[in-house]
Amino acid sequence: MCAMTPTSTSQLRVRRPFDGSVHGILAASGPEDVQAAAARGREAQVAWARVPVRERARVMTRLGRLVLAQRDRILDTIQSETGKARLSAFEEVADAARAVRVFAQAAPGLLRPARRPGAFPVLTRTVEYHRPVGLVGIITPWNYPFTLPVTDTAHALLAGNAVLLKPDSQSPFTALLAAELFAAAGLPEGLLQVLPGAGRTLGPALVAEVDYLMFTGSTQTGRTLAAQCAERLIGFSGELGGKNPLLVLADADVRAAAAGTVRAAFANTGQLCISIERAYVESAVYDAYVAELVAQVSALRLGAGYDWAVDVGSLASAGQREKVAAHVDDAVARGATVLAGGRARPDLGPFFYEPTVLTGVTEDMALCRDETFGPVLSVYRVASEDEAVARANDSRYGLNASVWSARRGPEVAARLRVGTVNVNEGYAAAWGSHAASMGGAGESGIGRRHGSHGLLKYTEPQTVAEQRLFPIAPFGGLDNAGYATLLARAVGLLNRLP
């Protein structure tokens, strides 16, 4: 199911973040491999587009069952490439298995040809279709190396496209395993091809070949790819960075809010685009919340391993560890206070860093506004709900938010400029609602995954209008003036109809 043997002589050496040992070595793809894979994919896509949507959906239903059946193998591979805790890896398995089933159920209805009102009743029969765009490029990151490739690919395939998948160089084996499962579910050869290799080499090559690009990653890279897509006038969707806020209002259940914050900030070792990095807490509950939060963070089990005993795993790389440490060290040097964590843990493995909570973070600190993408949370006391909302919105990002309140959650959610809001939950409720859209505002991205938007973005709407009996033009000997008078009367009558 992956592309043909790469012609490049360069190799990818993938190491386990737990201890730095080699997980595997494979050949890297080059631009010429992208071109060959694109030709192969376009050939396969022609036949796939003719397959009824319900048959395409059955492939995804089988895939969902296979994901659950192969979960231990998938979990081991994810952990080997990312260093995350097993529970965080399992979130990927559960998410992918459920998402592909939801997509499969929704696709036939979303892609069904739809009758629309014509130019003139009876005389014009108008139908709107959703045609596949053709060849879709998908670039996925290392932090969720299984569910993101699986779910984005599933939507593109359900829409009738072929896919070229470029996984991050740190996690190619997880993507190859996903492709293997697609093949086992019955996906025809050539429709999904995996191209491992360096993004700086393969990114431009993909843009040059595909008809649509889906990217998940940094805002900086997203801007570059979006500009390249604009040059070719092809579609682009990107889920990018975030500095996601959590609001604890005065009527919140403090214990539940603290537990939810711990999950939202430290799941996947904080390496999640929609994880929480800043918490705004009303004064009435601030002291109780902080005490409970620190107690729960201090109880987290940090470590390496493929069993279920660990709560928080390793960061993925030296670069991630260095960025986290730099943000924390800068904040402390400028006067912030560490309430929990705040240290690297080389005794556990090369990239481990403790789940960290800070107060006293100010505007002159990088941690205040820049995305950390690690297990670090800043907590701020606010005087009111209005202040919490204003400070939550004071960001160039707008991906995800969380609101904890017994009564005010939905009202406050409506005031937040973000793509998703979780009420009395951190991130999983909105993310796991696969029938609804997922994406960001501001510098957090463009376009959406999941829901109807996640499927239909991989299609081109086509309107087919069939005119009957009379043309929309002078007819039957009418001169232009007579035709205009008749048409004006007809439009007037139509405009008076309910």
N, C-alpha and C positions, 0 to 999 in steps of 0.2 A: 504493500500500500504506500510505501514511501517512494521517493523519486528514484530514478535509475542511479547506478553507482556514480558518485561525484567524480568529475574529471580533475578537480583540484588535488594537489598533493599535500595541502595543509591538513592538520588534524585538530580535533577538539579533544582536550584531555579534561574530563569532568571529575572533580574531586568532591569527596564527602565533607560537608561543613563540620560534622561532628568531630572529625579528627584529622582532616586533611589528606586522608588516603585516597587513592585513585578508585573511582567508581567505574569508569569505563573510558575507552578511547574510540573515536569514530572519525571518519573522513568528513571534512568540511565541504559544503557546497560552494560553488562560485557562480558568477553571473551567467556563464554559459549553461550551467545546470538549471538555472531559473528559466532560461529561454527554452530549453528542451522540455522541462516540466510543463511550461505554459502551453506548448504545442500539444503535448500529450493530454493535458487537462481539457483543452478546448475540443479536442476530438471526442473525448469521453462525454463531455457535457451535452453534446448534441443529442445523443441517445437518452441521456438521463432526463433532459427537459421534457421528453415525450412520455416518460413514465408517470402514470397517474399519481397525484399527490398522496393518496391513501396508501399506495405501495411504498412510496418514499417514507411515509410515516411509520410503516411497519418495520422498516430497517431501524429507525430510532427507538421504537419500542423494544425490539430485541437487544439493542445496544444498552438500554437501561438495565435490563435483566443481567446482561453480561458484566456490567460494571459492578453490580452488587455481588455477583458470583465470584468475581476475580478480585475482591476488595483487598485481601491481604497482600497479594502481589503488587497491586497498585499502591497501597500504603507504603510498602517497603521501598518501592522505586521513588515515590515522592520524597520520603524522608531522606533517602540516600543523596538526593540531588539538592535538597533545600535545607536540611537540618531541623525542620519544624517538628514539634511534638506530634505524637500519633493522633491525638484527638483533633488537632488542627488539620492534619492530613485527611482524617476521616470526614471532616466538613466538606472537603473537595469531592470525595466519593459520593456522599449523600446528595450533595448539591447537583452534581452531574447526572446521577441516576434519576433524580426527580425532574430536573429541568428538561431532559430530552423527552420524557413522557408527556410533560405539559405542552411542550412545543409540538409534539406529534399529534396531540389531540386538537390543538388549535389550528394547525396549518391548513387542513382542508377547507375550513370555513373562511379563513383569512384570504386564501388564494382562489376561492370560488369566483368565477365571473359574476359581476353584479350589474343588473339593469339599472340605468340612470334615466331620469327624465330627458327626453330628446328635445331638439330645437322646437319641434311642433308635435303635439299629441297626434298619435295614429300615423302621421306622415313620416316621423323619424324614430327609428329604433336604435337606441344607444346602449352599448355594453362596455363596461370598464374591465380590463384584464390586468393581471400582474405577471409580466414576463420576467424570467431570470435575467440578471445583468450579464451573466456569462461566466467569467473567471474572477474569483474573489481571492484577494490576498489577505491573510490574517497573520499579524505579528503579535506574539504573546510574551509576557514577562515570566521571570523565574519564580515569583512569589506564590502564584497559583498555577502551577505548570500542568495541571490535569483538567480542572473544571473549566478554565477559560478556553483552552483549545477545543474541548469537547462541545461546550455549549455554543460558542460562536460558529464552529464548523457545522453543528447540527442545523442551526437556523439557515445558514447559507446553502447547505445541501437540500434542505426541505424546500427552499425556494426554487430549486432546479439548477443550481450552479455547480461548478467544480471549484475546488479549493487548493491553493498553495499555502501551506502552513509553515511559517518561520518561527520556531521557538527560540527562546533565549539560549545563548550558548552554555549557560549553566545547567539547563534542564532539558536537553534534547531527548534523553532516553524515556522520560515520562511522555513526551509528545509522540514518540515512536510507538510506545505501548498503547496510547490512545488510538493511533491509526490502526494498529493491529486489531483492536477491539471493533473498530468500525468495519474492517474487512470481515471479521468473524460474524458480525451481525448481518452481512449480506451486501455491503456496499460494493458496487462494481469497481473493477480495477481502473485506476487513473483519475478517479474523482477526488481523491484526497492524497496529496503528496507532501511529505515533510522535507523541508530544506534546512538542515542544521548549518549554522555558520555565523560569521560576524555580521552584526546589524549594519555597520557602516558600509559593508560590501554588498549585502543582499537587499537592504532596504531600497536603494535606488533602482536596483535591478527588478525588484518586485513591482514598484510603482510604474516602471516602464512597460510591464507586461499585462497587468491585471486591469479589470474594469471597475473594481471597487476595492478599497483598502480599509480593513478594520485593525486598529492599533490600540493596545493597552500598554501604558508606560508613562514616562515623564512628560511634563508639559513642554519642556524644551524640545525633546525629540518629536513630540506630537506636532508642534508648530512647523518643524522642518518638513515632516512628511506631508502635512496638510498643504504646505506651499508647493511641494513637488506634485501632489495630486491636482492642485489647482492649475498647474501648467498644462496638464493633460486633459483638464475638464472631466475628471472622473470623481466618483463619490468617495467621501472619506468620513469615517466615524472614529472618534478617539475618546477613550476613558483615560483621563490623565491624573494629575496630582490632586492632593487634598490636604487641608489642615482642618480636620473636621471637629466641630464643637459639640459639646454635651451640656445641656441646661438642666440644673436641678432646682425646681421651684419650691416655694415654701410649703406646699401641701404634698410633697413627694414622700413616698415610703423610703426612708433614709437607708435602711439595710438593703432593700432591693436595688436602690439606685447605686449604691456602692458596689454591689455584686455585679450589676450590669455594666458599670464603668470598667471594672476589672476585666470582664470578658471583652468589652469593646476596645479597650486600649492595649491589651496584652495577648489576645489571641493571635496566633501566627507570629508570635514575638513582635507584635506591632507592625509587621511588614504587610500591610493591607491598605489599599487605597482608601477604603471607607472606614478605617479604624479611627478611634477618637484620640486626638492629641491635646485638646484643651477643654477644660470643664469650668463652667460658670455657675456658681452656687449662691443662692440667695442667703443673706446673712442669717435669717431665722433658723436655717438648718446647717449652716456652714460647719460649725465646730463638730456637731454630731456626725455629719457626713465624712469629714476629713478623718476623724478618729476611726470610723468604721472602714473607710477606704484603706488607710494605712495598715490596719490589722489584717484585712483580707489580702492585700498585696504581699505583706510579709509572710503570709502562709502559703504562697505559691511555691510549687516544687519545680525548680529549675534544673535541667539536666539533659544528657544525651541518652538515647535508647529507643529501641523499637517496640517497647511494651507500652502499657497504658498508664504507667505510674507517674509520668512527667506532665506537668501543666504547661510549662513554657520551654521551648527548645532553643536552639542556637540561632543567631543571626546567620545570614546566608553567605557572607563573605567578609574579608578584611575591610573592604570599602564600606560596607554597612556598619561594621563595628566602629570604624574610625569616624564616620559621620555622626553616629550616636554619641560617642565619647566627646567629640568636638562641641556638639550642641550643649551637652551637660556641663562640660568643663568651662565653656565660655559663660554660661548662665551663672554658675557658682562663682566664678571669678568676678562677675559684675554684681554679685549680691543676692542671688537666688538661694533658697534654702532647700536642701534635699530632705524629704520626709521618709523616703524609702528607696532602697537601691542606690544607684549612682556609681556603680563600679563594674569594670570588666571582670570576667571570671575565667582567666586562662587555666585555672585548675580543673575546670570542667571541659574545656575544649578551646580551640584557638579563637572562636568568634562569639563566645558567650558574653552577654551583658545583662546585668540584673534589671528586672522590671523596676522602673524609677518614677517617683512622684516628686514634683517640685512646687514650691510656692514662691511668691515674690518675683516672678518673671516679668520683666519690663520691656518696653519697646526697643531698647538699645541692645537686646539680646537676640541672636539669630533664632533661638528657640521660639521666640514669641510669634513669628509669622511664617518662617520657612518650614516646609515639610521635613520632618525628621525621618519618618518611615522606620521607626524602631520602637522599642518598649519604653517610651517616655511620655509622661502626662504632666501637663501644667495645670494647676488648680487656681482659680481666681474667685475672690469674694465679690459679689455684686449686691447692690442695695435693693434692686427691684427686678421684676420680670422685664420691664422695658429696657433696663440697662443690660440684662442678659441677652435679649434679642439684638440690641444694637451692637454689642461687642461680638456676638456670634456672626453677625452679618459683615463686620468690619474685616474683610479678608478678600484677597483677589481670587480665592478658590470658592467653590460652591458644590461640593460633591454630596456629602452625607451629613446628617445631624441627628442628634438624639435628644429627646425631651422627656424628663421624668416629672410627672404630676398626676395627682388623683383626678383632677377635673379639667385642667387647662391645656392638656396636650394638643388636641386638634386645632384649637384656636391659635396657639403659639406656633404650631407647625406652619400654618398659613402665612406667617410673617417672616419665615426664614427663606433666604434666597439660596436654596440648594435643590439638587435633583431628587433626593430621597430624605424623608424624615421618619425616624422610628420613635414611636411613643411608648415609653416604659420598656424599651429594648434598645440595644446599642446599634446593631447593624443587620443582624441576621433576619429580622422580620421582613424588612423591605427587600433585601437581597434575595431571600428565599421565596418571595412572591413572584414567581417566574412569569405569571400571566400579565404582570404590570411592568412598565418600562423602568430602566435603570440607567442613570447617567448623570452628568454634572452640568453646572452653570459656570459662567466666568471662565477662569483658566483651568477648570477641572474637566473641560472637554467639550465635544460637539457630537450630536447624535445620541442614540440610545441603543442599549442591548436589552434583551428580554422583551416580553410583551409583543404587541402587534408591531410596534416600531422596530423591534429587533429582527423581525422576519421580513417585513415589507421593505426595509431599507436595501435589501439585497435583490429588489425587483425594480423594473421600470414599468410604471403605469402606462397602459396603452388604451386609448379610447377608440372604439370602432362604432361608427355611426352610419346606419343604412337608411337612405332616403327613399321614400315610396311615393308613387302616384304623381307628385308634382315636385319640381326642383325648387330650391330656394333661390329663385331668379325669375325674371320676367318670363311668362309662359302664355300660351293660348292667344297670341296676338296683342297682349298688353304692351303698351309702350312703357318707358321707364317711369314716367310720372304716374301712370295708372297703377303700375306695380308697387310704387312707393306708397300710394294711398291705401291700397289693399293691405300691404304689409303693416302699415301703421295701425289700421283697424284691428288686424289680427293680434298684434302685440298688445294693443290696448285691452282686447278681450282676455288674452292670457293673463295680463297683469291684474285683472279683476277676479280671477279665479282664486279660491282659497289655497 
